[in-house]
Amino acid sequence: MMHDFTLRVAGESGEGVITVGETVARIAAREGLQLVTFRTFPAEIKGGACMMQLRLSDQKISYHGEKVDCLVALNQAALDENFPDLKEQGVLLCEAECDVIEDGLSATVYKVPFERIAVREIGSRISKNIVVLGVLAELLAIPKPRVEEFLAEKFAKKSEAILDHNMQALEKGICFARENFSKREGFGFPPGKPERHLLMTGNEAIALGSAAAGVKCFFGYPITPASEIMEWLAVHLPRMGGKVLQTEDEISAICAVAGASWAGEKAMTATSGPGVSLMSEALGLLSIAEIPAVIVDSQRGGPSTGLPTKTEQSDLMLAIHGSHGDAPRVVIAPTSVSECITMMGAAFYFAEKYQMPVIVLVDQALSARVETVKPGIVEEIPKSSRLRAQAPAEGNFARYKLANSPVSPAAIPGTDGCEHMVTGMEHDEFGNFACDDETHTAMTVKRFRKLEEIEHDPLTQNLCQSIGEGRADIGVVTWGSSAGPVEEAIAEARRLGISVRGLVPKILNPLPHAQMKKFFSEVNRVIVPELNFTGQLASQLRATYRVPTISLTKIKGVPLEPSEIVAKIIEATDGLQQRSARRYGRAR
């Protein structure tokens, strides 16, 4: 039996909401628990609504939870916004001045003067979040030594007076809860396990995976929600012999990546949708010049500046088609923080082996998500290398030689006997400009044949997750961070007796055709849940496989919820039954 618990802390930016959530998360990881989080924060520099949700479990989980067991609301606005998500038998901790209509309410309500305790008893309003942490520690039976240990680490570089100040705030919160809360049997942390887990965000995992895959050069320009990738690498990559440079804009970043990669180094950048738009011309250069490159796109709400701190999956078409001319590239999408590590290895594998750009699609929710990761996961990263050229015995070096393989050996600049032209113009085998139709056709076919080979690459066969086996009435196909809620929705639909299974392609260009075709042949209706308005993956599936799809789209800046997907599955099931009934009636 799985034991899990979902906590949400909500308030205003600057009140320490994220600090409380991250502290509980790190303690839970040290206690051997699995966890997944979700957070929202405002686009404003100061103020605005902020929330962090944590789901803790004694077993592996893939979603941050829908309804919450415990809600901490630090002001009235946070209470009004988040109270509908509290479970019927849940617990509400709210600021003492908040108005709560308790008539007919099945949840337990504790009003706590967080701010008064911080200001009057500690003498500092900024200690409010530590008071909250103390209250939660007592309510959830979090071992006090664990909290003190974490605070000691957090404030290790501060003065002893600051540490003592926060320890007092923690004690005040614990004492208040001990004196005012009734005991709740079975309410609190799930029982942990002896092992400890690594804990990191999606962006940290992307950076770690890149470093483990051997990246030597990172060029980027800060942009929400991808900036932390560059920040992590700026600290750690130079220690590994690499280089990080903040460029003046995204165009400079992708051009620097092209130059470093052409010179023989593994190179990458990270940005969001607006940055990928600016990079589209250089993506064409990388394609025609057959230069490896990895580009991470942490998607946010759009278009234009749009919703810079909210999540969306609306860059799929941009990633696949965003360049003038026919410019092939690989597009992959991890579904979890753990996969952010291993899929960065896959990105460099495809980029280096097939000498082409690879775009890694994540989103704000996955970039900012904190999740437990098993130690040693970097050992699962595939090795990547580029086919190196040697000087020909006679004649000139043909950098883009037309042969059985579409991948030609690449020469490091300065290699004797391997001199050649590199240009964004169409070219012949030696890199010389050629604008005749025969050469252009041959070279375009060469570049696109790489996608055909990637489709049959052994690594590609592992980049498609099946949820369930055999025939089913309903099939659900999704991608990226939407995989977690889809997995839970399918489990719930099965408990309701519905015949349903799912498929999550983690490589989106080229699609894993063999697995996709097999899946479509074994289901009667296909639902495609995704976080965009136009149903971009659904459109891609209809165009590629001529299969009718039912789109489930959402653009509210937050992830899909399992209940939304279950409702769509039920609706599709009812439609199938009605269609069968009509056919049966006509047959009679």
LOLUM-913356 format. One line per 8 residues: number of its first residue (from 1); their letters; for each residue x, y, z of C-alpha. Coordinates in steps of 0.1 Angstrom, whole numbers, plus 5000, padded with zeros to 4 digits. Each point is the difference from the previous one (the first is absolute). Example, Ala and Ser with C-alpha at 12.3 -4.5 7.8 and 13.67 -1.06 7.14 Angstrom:
<rs>
1 = AS = 5123,4955,5078  5014,5034,4993
</rs>
This chain:
<rs>
1 = MMHDFTLR = 5000,5000,5000  5013,5034,4990  5002,5027,5027  5002,5036,4988  4993,5035,5012  4995,5033,4981  5009,5034,5015  4994,5034,4985
9 = VAGESGEG = 5014,5033,5013  4986,5032,4985  5005,5036,5006  5016,5031,4985  5034,5001,4984  5025,5011,5027  4983,4982,5028  5023,4970,4998
17 = VITVGETV = 4975,4976,4984  5026,4982,4978  5025,4998,5029  4974,4981,5022  4992,4977,4971  5036,4993,4991  5009,4994,5036  4973,4974,5005
25 = ARIAAREG = 5010,4984,4967  5037,4997,5009  4991,4985,5034  4977,4975,4984  5027,4989,4975  5024,4995,5029  4973,4979,5017  5000,4977,4970
33 = LQLVTFRT = 4967,5012,4985  4992,5005,4963  4986,5034,4990  4989,5022,4971  4993,5037,5003  4983,5028,4980  5004,5037,5006  4985,5032,4986
41 = FPAEIKGG = 5015,5035,5004  4991,5034,4986  5015,5018,4971  5003,5032,5021  5033,5008,5016  4984,5005,5034  4967,4986,5014  4974,4979,4983
49 = ACMMQLRL = 4986,4965,5008  5024,4972,5006  4994,4963,5007  5019,4968,5005  4985,4965,5001  5018,4969,5012  4988,4964,4997  5019,4975,5022
57 = SDQKISYH = 4998,4963,4996  5017,4968,5011  4999,4988,4964  5010,5015,4966  4976,5027,4988  4998,5021,4968  4976,5028,5008  4998,5026,5027
65 = GEKVDCLV = 4964,4992,5010  4966,5016,4994  4981,5005,5033  5021,5008,5031  5000,4985,5034  5014,5031,5017  4997,5036,4988  5020,5028,5015
73 = ALNQAALD = 4985,5034,4991  5020,5031,5011  4974,5025,4990  4964,5003,4990  5007,5001,4962  5020,4968,5003  4971,4984,5020  4974,5010,4975
81 = ENFPDLKE = 5020,4988,4970  5011,4966,5014  4973,4989,5024  4980,4982,4973  5029,4976,4996  5000,4988,5036  4987,4965,5006  4968,4996,5020
89 = QGVLLCEA = 5018,4985,5030  5031,5022,4996  5016,5025,5023  5001,5038,4994  5027,5021,5017  4993,5037,4993  5009,5034,5014  4979,5008,5030
97 = ECDVIEDG = 4984,5030,4983  4987,4980,4971  4962,4996,4996  4990,4963,4998  4963,4989,4998  5002,4969,5021  4962,4991,5000  4997,4965,4984
105 = LSATVYKV = 5037,4998,4994  5015,4966,5004  5036,5011,4999  5019,5009,5032  5008,5037,5003  5029,5014,5021  5004,5038,5001  5035,5009,5008
113 = PFERIAVR = 5014,5035,5007  5031,4994,4979  5007,5037,4995  4993,5010,5036  5023,4973,5013  5028,5010,4976  4996,5038,5008  4992,5000,5037
121 = EIGSRISK = 5018,4969,5013  5029,4998,4977  5003,5037,4990  5003,4994,4962  4973,4996,4974  5023,4982,4977  5001,4971,5025  4963,4993,4992
129 = NIVVLGVL = 5009,4971,4976  5021,4983,5027  4971,5003,5024  4979,4983,4973  5027,4973,4997  4998,4994,5038  4962,4996,4999  5003,4975,4971
137 = AELLAIPK = 5027,4981,5018  4977,4994,5030  4969,4993,4979  5017,4976,4976  5022,4984,5026  5032,5010,4982  5029,4992,5023  5012,5032,5015
145 = PRVEEFLA = 5037,4991,4998  4995,4996,4962  4986,5036,4997  5028,5014,5023  5026,4982,4979  4987,5015,4968  4998,5035,5015  5036,4997,5012
153 = EKFAKKSE = 5011,4991,4965  4979,5028,4984  5014,5027,5023  5035,4986,5003  5015,5030,4983  4980,5025,5021  5008,5012,5035  4992,4979,5031
161 = AILDHNMQ = 4975,5026,5010  4980,4995,4968  5000,4962,5005  4988,5004,5036  4973,5024,4988  4986,4974,4976  5003,4972,5026  4978,5022,5023
169 = ALEKGICF = 4974,5005,4973  5000,4962,4994  4995,4993,5037  4972,5026,5002  4981,4983,4972  5004,4966,5015  4988,5012,5034  4969,5017,4985
177 = ARENFSKR = 4990,4969,4982  5007,4977,5029  4978,5022,5023  4971,5006,4976  4997,4971,4976  4981,4968,5007  5017,4968,4991  4992,4985,4966
185 = EGFGFPPG = 5007,4963,4997  5015,4989,4967  5005,5036,4988  5035,5010,4990  5031,4988,4982  4997,4966,4984  5025,4975,5016  5034,5004,4983
193 = KPERHLLM = 5026,4975,4989  5037,4996,5009  5014,5012,4967  5004,5037,4992  4993,5016,4967  5015,5028,4980  4977,5030,4998  5002,5025,4971
201 = TGNEAIAL = 4980,5021,4977  4994,4993,4963  5024,5028,4990  5027,4986,5024  4995,4966,4985  5004,5013,4965  5032,5017,5009  5013,4969,5018
209 = GSAAAGVK = 4991,4978,4971  5017,5023,4976  5032,5000,5020  4999,4962,5003  4995,4997,4963  5032,5020,4994  4989,5035,4991  5030,5023,4999
217 = CFFGYPIT = 4985,5033,4988  4968,5017,5011  4988,5033,4985  4968,5016,5012  4980,5031,5008  4978,5001,5031  4963,4993,4995  4973,4986,5023
225 = PASEIMEW = 4996,4971,5006  5033,4987,4987  5026,5023,5017  5008,4976,5028  5016,4976,4974  5026,5026,4992  5004,5010,5036  5008,4964,5011
233 = LAVHLPRM = 5024,4994,4971  5017,5033,5007  5010,4987,5034  5008,4964,4992  5011,4997,4964  5033,5019,5002  5010,4976,5027  4996,4972,4974
241 = GGKVLQTE = 5021,5018,4974  4971,5016,4983  4990,5036,4992  4968,5021,5005  4994,5033,4984  4970,5023,5004  4995,5015,4966  4983,5033,4990
249 = DEISAICA = 4969,4982,4986  4987,4967,4988  5012,5004,4964  5036,5004,5013  4995,4970,5023  4990,4976,4972  5027,5013,4976  5026,4995,5028
257 = VAGASWAG = 4987,4964,5004  5004,4995,4962  5035,5013,5001  5011,4979,5030  4984,4969,4987  5016,5005,4966  5033,5002,5017  4994,4966,5015
265 = EKAMTATS = 4985,5006,5035  4967,4989,5014  4980,5032,5002  4965,5010,5011  4977,5029,5010  4967,5002,5020  4972,5025,4995  4962,5002,4997
273 = GPGVSLMS = 4976,5005,4971  5009,5036,4992  5037,4990,4999  4994,4971,4977  4982,5023,4976  5031,5022,4998  5021,4969,4995  4980,4986,4970
281 = EALGLLSI = 5024,5013,4973  5030,4985,5017  4982,4967,5004  4999,4999,4962  5037,5007,4999  5006,4971,5024  4979,4978,4979  5016,5008,4966
289 = AEIPAVIV = 5036,5001,5013  4993,4967,5019  5013,5014,5034  4989,4983,5033  4983,5023,5025  4976,4996,5030  4973,5026,5007  4979,4998,5031
297 = DSQRGGPS = 4966,5017,4998  4982,5004,5033  4966,5010,4988  4978,5027,5016  4967,5015,4992  5000,5020,4967  4999,5015,4975  5026,5028,5003
305 = TGLPTKTE = 5009,5007,5036  4967,4983,5009  5000,4984,5034  5037,4998,5009  4996,4982,5033  4972,4976,4990  5002,4966,4983  4989,4990,4965
313 = QSDLMLAI = 5009,4975,4973  4995,5023,4970  5034,4999,4983  4997,4965,4984  4993,5013,4965  5027,5027,5004  5025,4973,5011  4993,4977,4971
321 = HGSHGDAP = 4994,5025,4972  5014,5033,5012  5025,5009,4973  4997,5011,4963  5006,4973,4975  5001,4963,5008  5023,4999,5031  4998,4966,5017
329 = RVVIAPTS = 5006,4998,5038  4993,4975,5028  4975,5010,5027  4998,4981,5033  4979,5006,5031  5008,4986,5035  4970,4993,5023  5017,5003,5034
337 = VSECITMM = 5030,5015,5018  5018,4967,4999  4995,4998,4962  5013,5036,4997  5034,4984,5009  4999,4970,4978  4983,5018,4970  5028,5026,4999
345 = GAAFYFAE = 5022,4970,4995  4977,4990,4971  5001,5035,4986  5038,5000,4997  5000,4965,4987  4977,5009,4971  5017,5034,4994  5035,4985,4999
353 = KYQMPVIV = 4993,4968,4982  4978,5015,4973  5016,5035,4998  4968,5020,5003  4982,5023,5025  4979,4984,5028  4973,5019,5019  4991,4989,5034
361 = LVDQALSA = 4965,5011,5010  4992,5004,5037  4976,5026,5015  4998,5023,5030  4983,4974,5022  5027,4975,4994  5029,5025,5001  4989,5012,5035
369 = RVETVKPG = 4988,4966,5013  5019,4985,5029  5001,4962,4998  5019,4971,5016  5026,4984,4978  5018,4968,5006  5038,5002,5006  5021,4988,4971
377 = IVEEIPKS = 4976,5009,4973  5027,5017,4980  5014,4966,4993  4970,4993,4978  5010,5029,4976  5009,4986,4966  5035,5007,4986  5001,5025,4971
385 = SRLRAQAP = 5027,5006,4974  5005,5016,4966  5012,4980,4970  5035,5015,4994  5016,5004,4966  5035,4990,4988  5018,5016,4971  4992,4982,4967
393 = AEGNFARY = 5028,4980,4984  4995,5020,4969  4979,5028,4988  4981,5026,5020  4982,4994,5032  4962,4996,4994  4984,5013,5032  4965,4993,4988
401 = KLANSPVS = 5007,4968,4980  4969,4983,4986  5003,4964,5011  4979,4972,5014  4999,5017,5034  4986,5035,5002  5025,5009,5027  5034,5012,4986
409 = PAAIPGTD = 5032,5000,5021  5006,5035,5014  5034,5016,5001  5013,5023,5028  5012,5033,4985  5037,4998,4993  5002,4963,4993  5026,4995,4973
417 = GCEHMVTG = 4985,4988,4968  4964,5007,5011  4996,5036,4989  4965,5007,4988  4974,5028,4996  4973,5004,5027  4971,5022,4989  4963,5007,5004
425 = MEHDEFGN = 4997,4998,4962  4990,4968,4984  5031,4981,4991  5015,4969,4984  5019,4972,5017  5031,5023,5006  4980,5029,5014  5002,5021,4968
433 = FACDDETH = 4970,5021,4991  4976,4982,4977  4966,5012,4990  4989,4974,4974  4969,4980,5007  5018,4966,5000  5024,5010,5027  4973,5017,5022
441 = TAMTVKRF = 4978,4969,4997  5028,4976,5008  5012,5020,5030  4964,5005,5014  4994,4963,4997  5033,4993,5018  4990,5023,5029  4965,4985,5004
449 = RKLEEIEH = 5013,4964,4998  5015,5007,5034  4965,5001,5015  4993,4966,4984  5031,4985,5016  4991,5016,5034  4966,4984,4998  5017,4965,4999
457 = DPLTQNLC = 5028,5009,5025  5000,4976,5030  4998,5030,5024  4968,5012,4983  4983,4968,5007  5002,5008,5037  4985,5034,4997  4964,4990,5000
465 = QSIGEGRA = 4982,4992,5033  4970,4976,4998  4974,5002,5028  4982,4967,4998  5000,4973,4973  4977,4983,4975  4968,5013,4984  4979,5028,5017
473 = DIGVVTWG = 4970,5021,4992  5018,5032,5008  5036,5010,4993  5016,5031,5015  5031,5015,4984  5018,5029,5017  5035,5015,5004  5024,5017,5024
481 = SSAGPVEE = 4988,5009,5035  4964,4991,4992  5010,4963,5003  4997,5000,5038  4963,5010,5002  4992,4978,4970  5015,4970,5018  4979,5006,5031
489 = AIAEARRL = 4969,5007,4979  5004,4966,4982  5004,4982,5033  4968,5017,5013  4981,4992,4968  5009,4964,5003  4987,4999,5036  4967,5012,4985
497 = GISVRGLV = 5000,4970,4976  5009,5020,4968  5022,4983,4974  5028,5025,4995  5038,5001,4994  5025,5027,4993  5031,5008,4980  5026,5027,5007
505 = PKILNPLP = 5025,5007,4971  5031,5017,5014  5014,5006,4965  4976,5022,4980  5021,5005,4969  5004,4975,4985  4971,4982,5017  5005,4963,5009
513 = HAQMKKFF = 4978,4989,4971  5000,4962,5007  4988,5005,5036  4975,5027,4990  4984,4979,4972  4998,4969,5022  4983,5021,5027  4974,5016,4977
521 = SEVNRVIV = 4992,4965,4986  4991,4988,5035  4977,5028,5012  4966,5013,4988  5002,5036,5009  5030,5023,5007  5001,5028,5025  5029,5025,5000
529 = PELNFTGQ = 5004,5021,5032  5025,5029,4997  5006,5035,5013  4993,5021,4969  4969,5015,4983  5004,4985,4965  5006,4964,5009  5035,4999,4984
537 = LASQLRAT = 5009,4964,5006  4965,4989,4990  5004,5019,4967  5033,4983,4995  4985,4966,5005  4971,5006,4977  5023,5013,4973  5025,4971,5004
545 = YRVPTISL = 4978,4970,5006  4965,5011,4987  4986,4990,5033  4971,5020,5015  5008,5015,5034  4981,5016,5028  5019,5030,5013  5000,5009,5037
553 = TKIKGVPL = 5018,5034,5003  5006,5024,5029  5017,5034,5001  4994,5012,5036  5037,5000,5008  4998,4969,5022  5003,4963,4993  4972,4977,4990
561 = EPSEIVAK = 4982,4983,5028  4992,4962,4999  4963,5007,5006  4998,5021,4968  5015,4971,4981  4978,4974,5016  4969,5021,4991  5012,5001,4963
569 = IIEATDGL = 5006,4962,5001  4964,4995,5013  4986,5023,4974  5019,4981,4972  4988,4967,5014  4964,5011,5000  5004,5011,4964  5013,4966,4990
577 = QQRSARRY = 4970,4983,5018  4975,5023,4983  5017,4994,4966  4998,4962,5006  4964,5003,5010  4991,5018,4968  5018,4974,4979  4983,4972,5019
585 = GRAR = 4966,5017,4994  5007,5003,4962  5012,4964,4998  4967,4988,5015
</rs>
